[in-house]
Amino acid sequence: MIAAVFDLDRTLLPKTTAERIFLRYLLERRLLGAGSLVKTVRAAIQGSNQGSIAQQIRAERPYLTGMHDAALRLHGRRCAIERILPALSQRGIDHLLWHRDQGHRIVLLSGSLPYVVEPLGDRLGVDHVISSQMELSNRRLTGKLAAAHPYGAAKAELMLDLAQEQQLDLDKSYCYADDHTDEPLLQLFEESICVNPSDRLRVIAQSNGWRIESFT
């Protein structure tokens, strides 16, 4: 089976991330306090010896500690439909629909929260969603991830797992992504398309002969 894999943040969703939009949504509704964000930055700084502060913030979600999973699913769906779906690139959606018309299996891949990524996948009619999975205790978030964070090399590993599970032939498949950290993922595919590429990914794309696209 041929697949078409679409990164979400800064690819289908130009210039920003789904999680950033969701955080703004929660803050506006006073469902998330400023103290929670301070807690996140503090935790990231404490763990910065294991990587950059940005990587630490991606790897954990302390600001969501104690929040109810069901409530986040409700607000995430509303945010996805009201805020994120209208912000997606029409050109990107056209590419996704073309692949769907060809009978390709569509995969939406993102390190953002499942509360917004999964509803987007539903609306776009994708076949599989890979996103950050949150650890729960008594139906509330612990602030930690329950599985590998879909970022860098882990994206490639998660995609290989899905390909094996669903019998996807990556040697005949397509992947759309935007950042140099996506190189391990892009290397898996016959057709690697660099969308709105960062400067480093543009250089990598040129050296590999990968196609460059602009989704605005």
N, CA, C and O of each residue as an XYZ file, in Angstrom:
864
protein
N       0.847     -1.194      0.000
C       0.000      0.000      0.000
C       0.885      1.247      0.000
O       1.829      1.346      0.784
N       0.579      2.179     -0.867
C       1.315      3.444     -0.947
C       0.733      4.420      0.068
O      -0.484      4.497      0.237
N       1.606      5.165      0.742
C       1.183      6.145      1.743
C       1.590      7.546      1.324
O       2.523      7.735      0.544
N       0.874      8.521      1.856
C       1.255      9.927      1.741
C       1.237     10.491      3.149
O       0.183     10.587      3.777
N       2.413     10.864      3.641
C       2.573     11.301      5.024
C       2.732     12.820      5.045
O       3.591     13.377      4.362
N       1.895     13.472      5.837
C       1.931     14.932      5.938
C       2.287     15.350      7.362
O       1.566     15.036      8.309
N       3.401     16.059      7.503
C       3.681     16.754      8.755
C       2.638     17.862      8.883
O       2.164     18.392      7.878
N       2.286     18.206     10.106
C       1.273     19.248     10.319
C       1.882     20.614     10.566
O       1.641     21.550      9.803
N       2.671     20.737     11.626
C       3.171     22.041     12.055
C       4.156     22.630     11.050
O       5.180     22.029     10.725
N       3.811     23.830     10.567
C       4.613     24.584      9.603
C       4.708     23.889      8.240
O       5.534     24.250      7.402
N       3.853     22.894      8.039
C       3.766     22.232      6.733
C       2.346     22.425      6.217
O       2.099     23.344      5.435
N       1.413     21.582      6.634
C       0.010     21.846      6.312
C      -0.471     23.119      7.001
O      -1.311     23.849      6.474
N       0.079     23.370      8.189
C      -0.264     24.568      8.961
C       0.929     25.527      8.885
O       1.879     25.381      9.654
N       0.896     26.502      7.975
C       2.075     27.349      7.755
C       2.410     28.230      8.968
O       1.523     28.762      9.636
N       3.710     28.366      9.228
C       4.277     29.386     10.118
C       4.073     29.170     11.616
O       4.655     29.905     12.414
N       3.276     28.202     12.020
C       3.031     28.032     13.447
C       2.745     26.567     13.738
O       2.853     25.716     12.855
N       2.376     26.277     14.989
C       2.066     24.898     15.376
C       0.642     24.810     15.903
O       0.093     25.787     16.413
N       0.060     23.646     15.775
C      -1.297     23.424     16.273
C      -1.342     23.587     17.787
O      -2.320     24.097     18.333
N      -0.284     23.155     18.459
C      -0.274     23.252     19.914
C      -0.217     24.700     20.383
O      -0.845     25.051     21.382
N       0.521     25.534     19.682
C       0.592     26.948     20.055
C      -0.783     27.590     19.945
O      -1.171     28.376     20.809
N      -1.520     27.263     18.893
C      -2.873     27.795     18.728
C      -3.777     27.296     19.849
O      -4.605     28.047     20.365
N      -3.617     26.019     20.228
C      -4.437     25.442     21.291
C      -4.131     26.088     22.640
O      -5.044     26.348     23.424
N      -2.865     26.347     22.914
C      -2.500     27.002     24.171
C      -3.126     28.392     24.260
O      -3.640     28.783     25.308
N      -3.079     29.127     23.166
C      -3.689     30.457     23.152
C      -5.192     30.348     23.402
O      -5.778     31.164     24.113
N      -5.796     29.338     22.813
C      -7.236     29.088     22.991
C      -7.549     28.821     24.472
O      -8.513     29.366     25.010
N      -6.743     27.990     25.123
C      -6.969     27.658     26.542
C      -6.735     28.869     27.441
O      -7.460     29.075     28.414
N      -5.723     29.666     27.115
C      -5.438     30.863     27.905
C      -6.573     31.879     27.791
O      -6.968     32.490     28.784
N      -7.092     32.058     26.581
C      -8.178     33.013     26.368
C      -9.409     32.651     27.187
O     -10.139     33.531     27.644
N      -9.633     31.375     27.367
C     -10.804     30.912     28.119
C     -10.503     30.672     29.585
O     -11.329     30.127     30.318
N      -9.326     31.077     30.008
C      -8.884     30.950     31.398
C      -8.945     29.504     31.880
O      -9.181     29.235     33.058
N      -8.729     28.584     30.948
C      -8.666     27.167     31.296
C      -7.237     26.769     31.644
O      -6.981     25.682     32.162
N      -6.329     27.668     31.349
C      -4.915     27.452     31.625
C      -4.360     28.748     32.183
O      -4.508     29.807     31.572
N      -3.720     28.670     33.346
C      -3.189     29.863     33.973
C      -1.745     30.135     33.597
O      -1.029     29.238     33.151
N      -1.324     31.378     33.779
C       0.058     31.753     33.479
C       1.032     30.953     34.334
O       2.145     30.656     33.900
N       0.612     30.602     35.556
C       1.477     29.825     36.440
C       1.839     28.479     35.848
O       2.927     27.964     36.104
N       0.935     27.893     35.051
C       1.207     26.613     34.419
C       2.322     26.741     33.386
O       3.154     25.846     33.239
N       2.327     27.865     32.674
C       3.374     28.075     31.677
C       4.716     28.330     32.351
O       5.756     27.883     31.866
N       4.691     29.052     33.473
C       5.925     29.271     34.228
C       6.494     27.929     34.693
O       7.705     27.712     34.662
N       5.608     27.040     35.122
C       6.014     25.706     35.563
C       6.702     24.948     34.419
O       7.678     24.230     34.634
N       6.180     25.120     33.217
C       6.759     24.446     32.058
C       8.163     24.947     31.766
O       9.079     24.156     31.540
N       8.331     26.273     31.773
C       9.644     26.846     31.495
C      10.647     26.432     32.566
O      11.796     26.114     32.259
N      10.204     26.437     33.833
C      11.095     26.042     34.940
C      11.550     24.592     34.764
O      12.725     24.276     34.948
N      10.613     23.716     34.406
C      10.957     22.313     34.214
C      11.905     22.139     33.032
O      12.800     21.294     33.060
N      11.701     22.946     31.997
C      12.567     22.853     30.821
C      13.978     23.295     31.138
O      14.943     22.685     30.678
N      14.106     24.363     31.929
C      15.425     24.855     32.311
C      16.154     23.824     33.169
O      17.353     23.600     33.005
N      15.416     23.202     34.083
C      16.023     22.190     34.959
C      16.502     20.985     34.170
O      17.474     20.330     34.547
N      15.815     20.695     33.072
C      16.207     19.539     32.274
C      17.054     19.880     31.068
O      17.301     19.020     30.222
N      17.506     21.132     30.973
C      18.215     21.584     29.775
C      19.573     20.916     29.592
O      20.144     20.978     28.504
N      20.106     20.272     30.648
C      21.367     19.554     30.485
C      21.181     18.312     29.607
O      22.162     17.714     29.165
N      19.924     17.922     29.353
C      19.636     16.776     28.496
C      19.258     17.208     27.083
O      18.904     16.369     26.255
N      19.327     18.482     26.804
C      18.985     19.009     25.488
C      18.602     20.460     25.612
O      18.629     21.019     26.708
N      18.241     21.086     24.495
C      17.877     22.485     24.525
C      16.574     22.680     25.293
O      15.793     21.745     25.470
N      16.354     23.928     25.749
C      15.109     24.237     26.459
C      13.905     23.947     25.570
O      12.894     23.420     26.035
N      14.015     24.293     24.287
C      12.910     24.027     23.361
C      12.609     22.534     23.278
O      11.445     22.136     23.239
N      13.661     21.704     23.251
C      13.452     20.261     23.197
C      12.783     19.751     24.463
O      11.941     18.855     24.409
N      13.160     20.325     25.614
C      12.561     19.900     26.879
C      11.079     20.255     26.935
O      10.266     19.473     27.428
N      10.727     21.448     26.426
C       9.320     21.853     26.411
C       8.521     20.910     25.517
O       7.381     20.566     25.829
N       9.133     20.488     24.386
C       8.447     19.553     23.504
C       8.265     18.184     24.163
O       7.259     17.506     23.952
N       9.256     17.794     24.963
C       9.279     16.440     25.501
C       8.321     16.238     26.670
O       7.898     15.109     26.916
N       7.969     17.287     27.391
C       7.047     17.186     28.523
C       5.978     18.267     28.397
O       6.147     19.233     27.653
N       4.883     18.100     29.126
C       3.811     19.093     29.101
C       3.375     19.405     30.538
O       2.225     19.149     30.893
N       4.279     19.959     31.378
C       3.906     20.225     32.784
C       2.706     21.150     32.924
O       1.971     21.062     33.907
N       2.501     22.025     31.965
C       1.400     22.989     32.066
C       0.032     22.321     31.995
O      -0.977     22.942     32.329
N      -0.010     21.068     31.566
C      -1.285     20.352     31.491
C      -1.513     19.420     32.677
O      -2.528     18.726     32.745
N      -0.573     19.409     33.599
C      -0.674     18.501     34.752
C      -1.981     18.725     35.516
O      -2.311     19.852     35.884
N      -2.717     17.636     35.749
C      -3.963     17.705     36.512
C      -5.196     17.992     35.685
O      -6.313     17.866     36.186
N      -5.023     18.379     34.419
C      -6.187     18.674     33.587
C      -6.881     17.381     33.178
O      -6.239     16.345     33.005
N      -8.203     17.456     33.026
C      -9.015     16.275     32.737
C      -8.958     15.951     31.248
O      -9.164     16.826     30.406
N      -8.681     14.707     30.934
C      -8.551     14.270     29.547
C      -9.814     14.562     28.737
O      -9.724     15.045     27.608
N     -10.976     14.278     29.295
C     -12.229     14.467     28.554
C     -12.467     15.939     28.231
O     -12.940     16.268     27.143
N     -12.137     16.836     29.181
C     -12.320     18.267     28.948
C     -11.394     18.757     27.840
O     -11.797     19.558     26.996
N     -10.154     18.274     27.846
C      -9.207     18.683     26.810
C      -9.642     18.175     25.440
O      -9.433     18.848     24.430
N     -10.241     17.001     25.404
C     -10.734     16.482     24.123
C     -11.868     17.348     23.583
O     -11.945     17.601     22.381
N     -12.740     17.797     24.472
C     -13.839     18.663     24.062
C     -13.317     19.997     23.538
O     -13.707     20.431     22.454
N     -12.441     20.648     24.297
C     -11.917     21.950     23.888
C     -10.979     21.816     22.685
O     -10.925     22.701     21.831
N     -10.244     20.705     22.623
C      -9.354     20.493     21.491
C     -10.112     20.379     20.187
O      -9.692     20.927     19.168
N     -11.238     19.664     20.214
C     -12.047     19.529     18.994
C     -12.589     20.886     18.557
O     -12.574     21.212     17.370
N     -13.067     21.676     19.519
C     -13.586     22.997     19.169
C     -12.493     23.875     18.574
O     -12.709     24.561     17.574
N     -11.312     23.846     19.202
C     -10.200     24.654     18.713
C      -9.768     24.196     17.321
O      -9.491     25.022     16.451
N      -9.710     22.890     17.114
C      -9.290     22.357     15.821
C     -10.222     22.823     14.707
O      -9.770     23.219     13.634
N     -11.513     22.772     14.968
C     -12.498     23.124     13.941
C     -12.588     24.631     13.745
O     -12.669     25.109     12.614
N     -12.574     25.387     14.855
C     -12.777     26.833     14.768
C     -11.507     27.604     14.402
O     -11.574     28.617     13.705
N     -10.350     27.127     14.871
C      -9.124     27.910     14.730
C      -8.108     27.302     13.753
O      -7.535     28.004     12.920
N      -7.900     25.999     13.869
C      -6.791     25.395     13.131
C      -7.186     25.005     11.713
O      -6.450     25.281     10.766
N      -8.332     24.370     11.560
C      -8.766     23.951     10.226
C      -8.798     25.115      9.237
O      -8.313     24.954      8.117
N      -9.355     26.298      9.600
C      -9.362     27.413      8.652
C      -7.963     27.959      8.336
O      -7.779     28.640      7.328
N      -6.977     27.661      9.196
C      -5.627     28.177      8.997
C      -4.758     27.254      8.153
O      -3.627     27.612      7.825
N      -5.260     26.075      7.794
C      -4.474     25.157      6.982
C      -4.287     25.702      5.571
O      -5.131     26.434      5.054
N      -3.172     25.334      4.963
C      -2.888     25.760      3.599
C      -3.827     25.061      2.614
O      -3.936     23.834      2.615
N      -4.500     25.844      1.780
C      -5.375     25.247      0.777
C      -4.573     24.413     -0.213
O      -5.024     23.356     -0.656
N      -3.389     24.893     -0.554
C      -2.532     24.130     -1.464
C      -2.151     22.787     -0.833
O      -2.121     21.756     -1.506
N      -1.864     22.820      0.463
C      -1.548     21.582      1.156
C      -2.720     20.621      1.167
O      -2.547     19.423      0.941
N      -3.923     21.144      1.431
C      -5.121     20.307      1.429
C      -5.363     19.720      0.039
O      -5.773     18.567     -0.092
N      -5.105     20.525     -1.001
C      -5.267     20.027     -2.372
C      -4.342     18.842     -2.641
O      -4.737     17.869     -3.284
N      -3.107     18.934     -2.143
C      -2.175     17.809     -2.300
C      -2.704     16.577     -1.560
O      -2.668     15.463     -2.084
N      -3.193     16.792     -0.343
C      -3.719     15.669      0.452
C      -4.893     15.004     -0.270
O      -4.976     13.777     -0.328
N      -5.794     15.813     -0.816
C      -6.962     15.267     -1.502
C      -6.563     14.520     -2.772
O      -7.177     13.514     -3.128
N      -5.529     15.018     -3.452
C      -5.040     14.329     -4.653
C      -4.561     12.935     -4.283
O      -4.887     11.963     -4.963
N      -3.792     12.835     -3.213
C      -3.306     11.525     -2.786
C      -4.462     10.611     -2.398
O      -4.449      9.419     -2.707
N      -5.452     11.165     -1.726
C      -6.604     10.364     -1.330
C      -7.331      9.833     -2.563
O      -7.793      8.692     -2.576
N      -7.431     10.676     -3.607
C      -8.081     10.254     -4.849
C      -7.305      9.132     -5.546
O      -7.883      8.324     -6.273
N      -5.992      9.095     -5.317
C      -5.169      8.033     -5.910
C      -5.258      6.727     -5.121
O      -4.687      5.714     -5.524
N      -5.969      6.754     -4.004
C      -6.087      5.563     -3.188
C      -4.944      5.384     -2.206
O      -4.786      4.310     -1.625
N      -4.143      6.431     -2.014
C      -3.026      6.343     -1.072
C      -3.540      6.418      0.368
O      -4.553      7.066      0.632
N      -2.855      5.768      1.282
C      -3.183      5.862      2.698
C      -2.606      7.167      3.239
O      -1.407      7.414      3.108
N      -3.446      8.003      3.842
C      -3.018      9.314      4.315
C      -2.657      9.244      5.791
O      -3.427      8.738      6.608
N      -1.477      9.756      6.122
C      -0.997      9.786      7.505
C      -0.749     11.236      7.898
O      -0.041     11.958      7.196
N      -1.325     11.663      9.011
C      -1.079     12.993      9.573
C      -0.123     12.809     10.748
O      -0.427     12.096     11.705
N       1.034     13.460     10.662
C       2.110     13.231     11.624
C       2.485     14.541     12.305
O       2.795     15.527     11.636
N       2.456     14.548     13.644
C       2.739     15.794     14.361
C       3.184     15.512     15.787
O       2.726     14.558     16.417
N       4.077     16.349     16.285
C       4.457     16.291     17.692
C       3.490     17.039     18.583
O       3.653     17.042     19.803
N       2.486     17.675     18.000
C       1.495     18.408     18.782
C       0.549     17.443     19.493
O       0.597     16.230     19.292
N      -0.307     18.022     20.329
C      -1.186     17.227     21.189
C      -2.280     16.510     20.402
O      -2.773     17.038     19.405
N      -2.660     15.315     20.842
C      -3.712     14.567     20.153
C      -5.068     15.267     20.206
O      -5.934     15.015     19.369
N      -5.247     16.143     21.186
C      -6.539     16.806     21.370
C      -6.913     17.688     20.174
O      -8.093     17.929     19.921
N      -5.905     18.167     19.442
C      -6.193     18.950     18.236
C      -5.828     18.200     16.963
O      -6.452     18.418     15.925
N      -4.828     17.319     17.020
C      -4.390     16.615     15.812
C      -5.426     15.577     15.381
O      -5.726     15.459     14.193
N      -5.971     14.831     16.331
C      -6.944     13.795     15.977
C      -8.234     14.358     15.365
O      -8.717     13.807     14.376
N      -8.811     15.444     15.921
C      -9.991     16.021     15.261
C      -9.687     16.536     13.856
O     -10.533     16.439     12.967
N      -8.494     17.078     13.647
C      -8.114     17.512     12.307
C      -8.064     16.320     11.362
O      -8.532     16.390     10.226
N      -7.485     15.217     11.852
C      -7.435     14.014     11.036
C      -8.822     13.543     10.644
O      -9.040     13.114      9.511
N      -9.771     13.622     11.591
C     -11.154     13.242     11.300
C     -11.740     14.113     10.195
O     -12.347     13.608      9.251
N     -11.556     15.420     10.319
C     -12.124     16.348      9.347
C     -11.490     16.200      7.963
O     -12.162     16.368      6.945
N     -10.204     15.887      7.935
C      -9.490     15.762      6.659
C      -9.642     14.370      6.051
O      -9.233     14.137      4.913
N     -10.224     13.458      6.802
C     -10.433     12.112      6.285
C      -9.158     11.302      6.154
O      -9.038     10.480      5.246
N      -8.198     11.522      7.053
C      -6.942     10.775      6.965
C      -7.137      9.379      7.545
O      -8.080      9.130      8.297
N      -6.242      8.486      7.190
C      -6.366      7.094      7.627
C      -5.674      6.830      8.957
O      -6.122      5.986      9.733
N      -4.580      7.551      9.226
C      -3.821      7.315     10.447
C      -3.296      8.644     10.997
O      -2.919      9.538     10.238
N      -3.277      8.757     12.308
C      -2.738      9.940     12.980
C      -1.636      9.504     13.929
O      -1.812      8.575     14.717
N      -0.492     10.186     13.847
C       0.586     10.008     14.820
C       0.783     11.349     15.501
O       1.039     12.353     14.836
N       0.666     11.374     16.834
C       0.839     12.624     17.581
C       1.412     12.296     18.949
O       1.615     11.128     19.279
N       1.671     13.323     19.743
C       2.134     13.104     21.112
C       1.017     12.451     21.914
O      -0.138     12.870     21.829
N       1.353     11.430     22.689
C       0.365     10.733     23.513
C       0.654     11.031     24.980
O       1.779     10.858     25.446
N      -0.367     11.480     25.700
C      -0.180     11.930     27.067
C      -0.458     10.824     28.089
O      -1.386     10.028     27.938
N       0.369     10.801     29.125
C       0.178      9.853     30.221
C      -0.980     10.318     31.101
O      -1.109     11.505     31.404
N      -1.829      9.354     31.509
C      -2.994      9.663     32.338
C      -2.924      8.927     33.669
O      -2.389      7.823     33.764
N      -3.477      9.566     34.688
C      -3.663      8.938     35.988
C      -5.041      9.356     36.491
O      -5.287     10.541     36.713
N      -5.944      8.387     36.674
C      -7.329      8.691     37.054
C      -7.972      9.674     36.085
O      -8.702     10.578     36.489
N      -7.689      9.483     34.808
C      -8.269     10.272     33.713
C      -7.776     11.716     33.674
O      -8.343     12.554     32.975
N      -6.732     11.995     34.419
C      -6.120     13.326     34.387
C      -4.676     13.217     33.904
O      -4.016     12.197     34.105
N      -4.194     14.290     33.262
C      -2.854     14.274     32.702
C      -1.794     14.418     33.786
O      -1.949     15.202     34.723
N      -0.730     13.660     33.648
C       0.387     13.766     34.592
C       1.395     14.819     34.148
O       2.278     15.194     34.921
N       1.274     15.302     32.909
C       2.242     16.246     32.359
C       3.368     15.564     31.612
O       4.250     16.225     31.065
N       3.338     14.223     31.589
C       4.382     13.458     30.903
C       3.806     12.763     29.672
O       2.595     12.587     29.542
N       4.699     12.379     28.787
C       4.278     11.643     27.603
C       4.188     10.157     27.909
O       4.943      9.628     28.724
N       3.253      9.496     27.243
C       3.054      8.060     27.447
C       3.817      7.232     26.422
O       3.897      6.010     26.548
N       4.378      7.887     25.408
C       5.107      7.179     24.349
C       6.149      8.130     23.779
O       6.240      9.289     24.184
N       6.924      7.628     22.845
C       7.978      8.445     22.231
C       7.391      9.705     21.606
O       6.335      9.668     20.975
N       8.092     10.815     21.792
C       7.640     12.080     21.213
C       7.941     12.100     19.730
O       9.085     11.859     19.343
N       6.956     12.378     18.877
C       7.182     12.402     17.433
C       8.023     13.614     17.012
O       7.498     14.631     16.558
N       9.317     13.475     17.173
C      10.243     14.576     16.858
C      11.576     13.968     16.451
O      12.040     13.008     17.067
N      12.192     14.527     15.413
C      13.502     14.061     14.996
C      13.491     12.590     14.597
O      12.606     12.131     13.874
N      14.503     11.855     15.087
C      14.631     10.430     14.730
C      13.437      9.613     15.192
O      13.104      8.600     14.578
N      12.781     10.048     16.281
C      11.617      9.303     16.779
C      10.472      9.311     15.769
O       9.700      8.356     15.697
N      10.361     10.388     14.988
C       9.337     10.425     13.939
C       9.552      9.282     12.959
O       8.609      8.590     12.576
N      10.797      9.096     12.561
C      11.118      8.028     11.613
C      10.803      6.663     12.213
O      10.260      5.796     11.529
N      11.140      6.467     13.493
C      10.895      5.184     14.148
C       9.398      4.897     14.252
O       8.956      3.774     14.012
N       8.620      5.924     14.611
C       7.177      5.743     14.709
C       6.565      5.440     13.342
O       5.629      4.648     13.227
N       7.110      6.085     12.309
C       6.602      5.843     10.963
C       6.936      4.434     10.506
O       6.114      3.787      9.858
N       8.122      3.948     10.830
C       8.492      2.573     10.485
C       7.581      1.565     11.183
O       7.190      0.556     10.596
N       7.250      1.849     12.436
C       6.337      0.971     13.172
C       4.974      0.914     12.482
O       4.401     -0.161     12.304
N       4.463      2.090     12.094
C       3.156      2.137     11.421
C       3.214      1.429     10.071
O       2.288      0.709      9.698
N       4.309      1.641      9.342
C       4.453      1.017      8.030
C       4.433     -0.508      8.141
O       3.825     -1.192      7.316
N       5.097     -1.026      9.155
C       5.103     -2.474      9.350
C       3.722     -2.976      9.750
O       3.251     -4.003      9.263
N       3.087     -2.231     10.644
C       1.757     -2.633     11.124
C       0.721     -2.626     10.013
O      -0.120     -3.521      9.934
N       0.784     -1.592      9.139
C      -0.234     -1.403      8.105
C       0.231     -1.856      6.717
O      -0.480     -1.673      5.729
N       1.408     -2.438      6.650
C       1.970     -2.926      5.386
C       2.048     -1.812      4.339
O       1.587     -1.965      3.208
N       2.637     -0.701      4.741
C       2.844      0.438      3.841
C       4.204      0.306      3.160
O       5.203      0.016      3.818
N       4.242      0.513      1.876
C       5.484      0.420      1.112
C       6.111      1.818      1.004
O       5.755      2.595      0.118
N       7.035      2.128      1.901
C       7.622      3.460      1.929
C       8.495      3.729      0.708
O       8.722      4.885      0.351
N       8.984      2.673      0.066
C       9.798      2.844     -1.139
C       8.990      3.378     -2.314
O       9.556      3.797     -3.324
N       7.660      3.363     -2.179
C       6.792      3.901     -3.234
C       5.926      5.045     -2.701
O       4.996      5.494     -3.371
N       6.242      5.511     -1.484
C       5.366      6.472     -0.799
C       5.919      7.885     -0.795
O       7.031      8.134     -1.261
N       5.117      8.818     -0.254
C       5.400     10.251     -0.272
C       5.451     10.785      1.163
O       4.736     10.309      2.045
N       6.309     11.783      1.374
C       6.359     12.430      2.685
C       6.557     13.926      2.510
O       7.411     14.362      1.738
N       5.768     14.706      3.228
C       5.831     16.169      3.203
C       6.241     16.662      4.595
O       5.565     16.367      5.581
N       7.344     17.409      4.678
C       7.812     17.916      5.976
C       8.616     19.191      5.768
O       8.974     19.532      4.640
N       8.905     19.906      6.880
C       9.422     21.276      6.746
C      10.778     21.554      7.374
O      11.393     22.569      7.046
N      11.277     20.689      8.273
C      12.440     21.075      9.071
C      13.586     20.087      8.911
O      13.379     18.933      8.535
N      14.815     20.560      9.206
C      15.980     19.675      9.083
C      15.898     18.503     10.054
O      16.489     17.452      9.805
N      15.171     18.671     11.160
C      15.020     17.556     12.103
C      14.169     16.437     11.512
O      14.123     15.336     12.061
N      13.496     16.714     10.394
C      12.692     15.701      9.719
C      13.506     14.881      8.724
O      12.961     14.000      8.060
N      14.798     15.158      8.612
C      15.609     14.428      7.630
C      15.537     12.911      7.802
O      15.371     12.208      6.805
N      15.656     12.362      9.048
C      15.560     10.901      9.181
C      14.236     10.349      8.656
O      14.192      9.248      8.107
N      13.169     11.108      8.823
C      11.856     10.700      8.309
C      11.848     10.749      6.787
O      11.442      9.788      6.133
N      12.294     11.861      6.225
C      12.263     12.044      4.778
C      13.116     11.010      4.055
O      12.802     10.620      2.931
N      14.190     10.566      4.694
C      15.083      9.588      4.064
C      14.411      8.243      3.839
O      14.910      7.430      3.060
N      13.296      7.993      4.501
C      12.613      6.701      4.389
C      11.821      6.550      3.100
O      11.443      5.437      2.737
N      11.562      7.662      2.395
C      10.562      7.657      1.334
C      11.165      7.779     -0.058
O      12.245      8.338     -0.252
N      10.429      7.239     -1.009
C      10.796      7.380     -2.414
C      10.628      8.838     -2.857
O      11.472      9.388     -3.565
N       9.526      9.448     -2.427
C       9.244     10.838     -2.801
C       9.237     11.693     -1.541
O       8.292     11.636     -0.754
N      10.286     12.483     -1.347
C      10.392     13.374     -0.188
C      10.184     14.803     -0.652
O      10.919     15.297     -1.506
N       9.187     15.465     -0.093
C       8.840     16.826     -0.507
C       9.060     17.750      0.679
O       8.462     17.567      1.739
N       9.912     18.734      0.496
C      10.248     19.674      1.567
C       9.373     20.908      1.412
O       9.493     21.650      0.438
N       8.490     21.118      2.384
C       7.478     22.177      2.306
C       7.879     23.335      3.214
O       8.205     23.138      4.384
N       7.849     24.545      2.657
C       8.255     25.725      3.436
C       9.541     25.415      4.214
O       9.589     25.644      5.422
N      10.579     24.900      3.550
C      11.724     24.339      4.288
C      12.516     25.383      5.049
O      12.674     26.518      4.600
N      13.009     24.981      6.203
C      13.978     25.803      6.930
C      15.244     25.890      6.075
O      15.424     25.109      5.141
N      16.111     26.835      6.397
C      17.327     27.014      5.602
C      18.148     25.729      5.557
O      18.663     25.350      4.505
N      18.267     25.061      6.704
C      19.061     23.825      6.753
C      18.414     22.718      5.941
O      19.112     21.946      5.284
N      17.092     22.630      5.976
C      16.430     21.588      5.188
C      16.537     21.900      3.699
O      16.639     20.982      2.886
N      16.517     23.168      3.334
C      16.654     23.522      1.920
C      17.990     23.026      1.366
O      18.056     22.508      0.251
N      19.046     23.191      2.153
C      20.360     22.708      1.732
C      20.354     21.185      1.603
O      20.887     20.631      0.641
N      19.743     20.513      2.589
C      19.650     19.051      2.562
C      18.840     18.594      1.356
O      19.195     17.620      0.693
N      17.751     19.302      1.077
C      16.892     18.953     -0.054
C      17.650     19.065     -1.369
O      17.548     18.195     -2.234
N      18.405     20.135     -1.508
C      19.158     20.343     -2.743
C      20.217     19.264     -2.935
O      20.454     18.818     -4.057
N      20.856     18.842     -1.841
C      21.900     17.815     -1.948
C      21.309     16.433     -2.240
O      21.980     15.575     -2.813
N      20.051     16.223     -1.842
C      19.403     14.935     -2.075
C      18.516     14.916     -3.316
O      18.007     13.867     -3.710
N      18.339     16.074     -3.921
C      17.466     16.153     -5.088
C      15.994     16.046     -4.752
O      15.185     15.601     -5.567
N      15.647     16.474     -3.504
C      14.260     16.420     -3.092
C      13.484     17.634     -3.595
O      14.032     18.728     -3.728
N      12.221     17.422     -3.867
C      11.356     18.506     -4.351
C      11.080     19.496     -3.228
O      10.968     19.118     -2.062
N      10.974     20.770     -3.598
C      10.638     21.839     -2.629
C       9.305     22.443     -3.033
O       9.083     22.789     -4.194
N       8.419     22.563     -2.045
C       7.080     23.131     -2.280
C       6.826     24.264     -1.295
O       7.466     24.352     -0.247
N       5.890     25.119     -1.647
C       5.464     26.194     -0.752
C       3.977     26.058     -0.484
O       3.154     26.185     -1.391
N       3.638     25.797      0.786
C       2.238     25.771      1.212
C       2.020     27.046      2.030
O       2.575     27.183      3.121
N       1.221     27.974      1.514
C       0.997     29.231      2.199
C      -0.471     29.373      2.559
O      -0.867     30.378      3.149
